[in-house]
Amino acid sequence: MSYHELTIRTHSRTQLVDITAQVTNLVRESGVQSGLLALFTPHTTAAITINENADPSVQHDILSELNRLIPFTGPYQHTEGNSAAHVKSTLVGPSLTLFIEGGKLALGTWQGLYFCEFDGPRSRKIWVKIIKG
């Protein structure tokens, strides 16, 4: 397989799932000392982001504000009832690219990787590509 696939099981309609440890393990196991890591989720109602992972209230605040700014119900034309999830996914984005240096992810002190669920609960996929540099 040219990429790794992570399966994420979410439990709420909206949820941030810390995937830092899983991705860090893949980088370590790859043996790549310098390169790039690409993350992609093939879902139109989910996303991937980087943010603080020291204080769980940050996750709460992010979801709270996204839900306030993009309410679940509104004058949406899409009739499946998940239009807000599509908008949130577009704003946050389905992919990230990070540096690998010294065999580790190059993240800031407080940064972690998060899978963003906007239309759960569901079973989701994240594709991980490690490119030796």
C-alpha positions in Angstrom: 0.0 0.0 0.0 1.4 3.4 -0.9 -0.3 5.0 2.1 -1.6 4.1 5.5 -5.2 4.2 6.4 -6.4 5.2 9.9 -9.9 4.4 11.0 -11.6 6.8 13.4 -14.9 6.0 15.1 -16.6 9.2 16.3 -19.4 9.3 19.0 -20.9 12.7 18.6 -22.5 14.8 15.9 -19.5 17.2 16.1 -16.2 16.1 17.7 -12.5 16.7 17.6 -10.5 13.5 17.9 -6.8 13.9 18.8 -4.9 11.7 16.3 -1.4 13.0 17.2 -0.2 9.8 18.8 -1.4 7.5 16.0 0.3 9.7 13.3 3.5 10.0 15.4 3.7 6.2 15.6 3.3 5.9 11.9 6.2 8.4 11.3 8.4 6.6 13.9 7.6 3.1 12.3 8.4 4.4 8.8 12.0 5.2 9.7 11.9 8.4 7.7 14.3 10.9 9.2 13.5 13.8 6.9 10.5 14.3 4.6 6.9 15.2 4.4 3.7 13.8 5.9 0.4 14.3 4.1 -2.9 13.7 5.8 -6.2 13.5 3.9 -9.7 12.6 4.9 -12.0 11.4 2.0 -15.2 12.7 3.5 -17.2 15.9 2.6 -18.5 16.4 6.2 -15.2 16.0 8.1 -11.8 17.7 8.2 -8.3 17.7 9.7 -6.7 20.5 11.6 -3.8 21.5 13.9 -4.4 23.2 17.2 -3.6 23.2 20.9 -3.6 19.8 22.6 -2.7 20.9 26.1 -6.0 22.3 27.3 -9.2 20.3 26.3 -11.3 23.5 26.6 -9.8 24.6 23.3 -11.5 21.7 21.5 -14.7 22.6 23.2 -14.4 26.3 22.2 -13.6 25.5 18.6 -16.6 23.3 18.2 -18.8 25.7 20.1 -17.9 28.6 17.9 -18.2 26.6 14.6 -21.7 25.4 15.7 -22.6 29.0 16.6 -21.4 30.5 13.3 -22.7 27.7 11.2 -25.9 26.4 12.9 -27.2 22.9 12.2 -30.5 24.3 10.8 -30.8 27.2 8.5 -32.0 28.2 5.1 -30.0 25.4 3.4 -31.0 24.0 0.1 -29.3 20.7 0.5 -32.0 18.4 1.9 -30.0 15.7 3.7 -29.9 17.7 7.0 -26.1 18.0 7.0 -25.4 21.2 5.1 -23.7 22.8 8.2 -21.3 19.9 8.2 -20.4 20.5 4.5 -19.7 24.2 5.2 -17.6 23.4 8.3 -15.6 20.8 6.3 -14.9 23.3 3.6 -13.8 26.0 6.1 -11.4 23.7 8.1 -10.2 21.6 5.1 -9.7 17.9 4.4 -5.9 17.8 4.4 -2.6 18.8 6.0 1.0 18.6 5.0 3.7 18.6 7.7 7.4 18.3 7.9 9.3 15.3 9.3 12.7 16.2 10.8 14.9 14.0 12.9 12.4 11.2 12.5 9.7 13.2 14.2 6.8 15.4 13.2 7.8 19.1 13.2 5.0 20.4 15.5 5.0 23.4 17.8 5.2 22.9 21.6 1.4 23.0 22.1 0.3 21.6 18.7 -1.6 18.4 18.1 -3.4 16.9 15.1 -7.2 16.6 15.1 -9.7 14.8 13.1 -12.9 17.0 12.9 -16.2 15.2 12.8 -19.1 17.4 11.7 -21.7 14.8 10.8 -21.4 12.0 13.3 -21.3 9.6 14.8 -19.6 7.6 12.1 -16.7 5.5 11.1 -14.2 7.6 9.2 -11.0 7.2 7.3 -7.8 9.2 7.2 -5.2 8.5 4.6 -1.5 9.1 5.6 1.3 9.4 3.1 4.9 9.6 4.3 7.3 10.9 1.7 11.1 10.6 2.3 12.9 13.8 1.6 
